[in-house]
């Protein structure tokens, strides 16, 4: 089994899609797999049980990366796509397998046969995994509406990296469990079964005690949890999106040569030398050329610019006009906010004034302007993207839980979790707080791809925890119709598993070892979000809110209820008619 895990981890990294030039990405992958194995050993106490989620995920992720590699021949994908897929695929694959394996082991300890335990886990945790995985894929594919080619390619690739590990958790993992049987339990548990000890409570006494504590102090705990989330998320409002230049490269790795080269250019020619703005205009006469020269001279003398090159004339080609080209050098580095302001000022003020009513069309381009335009485009569509994902998830959760307040609460909680992750990313990468802990030696703007990528993944993963927790609470609610008791019992049953699922934290955090700034941001942000979600939101804030709302949690107007399709995540034996029974609001 140990050899299988090693070979699987080698497969994961050798089966790359679009090649990454990051020299440390393989190290981060191995560290993540090793850390996940250690945590799983602590959770399950059995090497076989700890190995199965890793083995199942590795095989599925190998297939996913192979498929993505084929698609990369026809779909444009970002250079970090392979690392992103490994990061997400490892996290969700292990997470989903953990939930199903935990439910199977619980059934085995209660005396069920292997087939019965696997079937029961599939009918309960399996349904929740299926719904959660589809939700993550929908959130990822929502990035297609942004309209950026490389981002769309990364979205498609990441959704495949989620879909196949989810399918493996539902099919391959149960097959492995059937192969090893009760050996997925610890020796102590197997000895207990041999003595006929099957009356094993499904809930944890420690988590039951904690659930009671949260119920008794729900207002204080809820406000404290909210204060932590607000404090972590506050830096988000200072986020500046842009493409970082070589000044942010690490100085302690093999990429230090790029940083040193940038610094030498800055010392010899000024910060803006490496990111000139290219002025281009189609010209039809000598008057156009003279006007273009006037515009370039005005741009070179504009506040924030230091120099401009003389215009270069390119004669007309077949079917194309002649073109004049020149370069204007900013006084600041390509990633500086002042450079962005200069680009805006040139386009909106300097160029129109210098043209003086001329018909000449002068365009400002180049890599620096392109990066600034991309950041502006993605920033402008972020609100639409967030609104679409939140609205869709609200509708899905309303259908599943037959409630208005539960999906509304989930949407708010997930937004708070994402804000906390963004806040930490801004504090570390933009402000430089504790940056040395994750290898950030120089600050810079947040990559414009990061907020959209992170939100899609984090919102989907946050929904996972919401579904796993509330689906179990709903299962007990349908049996008992006692809100306080069902919230406490649902938390007592799922608390240990949800916090154990925070294993994704170590997987995501391991990717901060990479030198790719974008992947480093995503790894840190996602690790932060998982810790916040599993340890604060699902174990404190959500139960506190549900206790406060009481039976209102389960209220859904009959006129809406009758029009929603029936959808159940837990096969608890309650007749389907009970699902639609009206609930009065106390």
Buried (B, 14 or more C-beta within 10 A) or exposed (E): EEEEBEEBBBBBBEBBBBEBEBEBBBBBBBBBBBBBBEBBBEBBBBBBBBBBBBBBBBBBBBBBBBBBBEBBEEBBBBBBBBBBBBBBBBBBBBBBBBBBBBBBBBBBBBBBEBEBBBBBBBBBBBBBBBBBBBBBBBBBBBBBEBEBEBBBBBBBBBBBBBBBBBBBBBEBBBEBBEEBBBBBBBEEBBEBBEEEEEEEEBBBEEBBEBBBEBBEEBEEBBEBBBEBBEEBBBBBEEBBBBBBBBBBBBEEBEBBEBBEEBEEBBEEEBBBBBBBBBBBBBBEEEEBBBBBBBBBBBBBEBEBBBBBBEBEEEEEEEEEEBBBBBBBBBBBBBBBEBBBBBBEBBBEEBBBEBBEEBEBEBEBEBBBBEBBBBBBEBBEBBEEBBEBBBEBBBEBBBBBBBBBBBBBBBBEBBBBBBBBBBBBBBBBBBEBBEBEEBBBBBBBBBBBBBBBBBBBBBBBBBBBBBBBBBBBBBBBBBBEBEBBBBBBBBBBBBBBBBBBBBBBBBBBBBBBBBBBBBBBBBBBBBBBBBBBBBBBBBBBBBBBBBBEBBBBBBBBEEEEBEEBEEEBBBBBEBEEEEBEEEBEEE
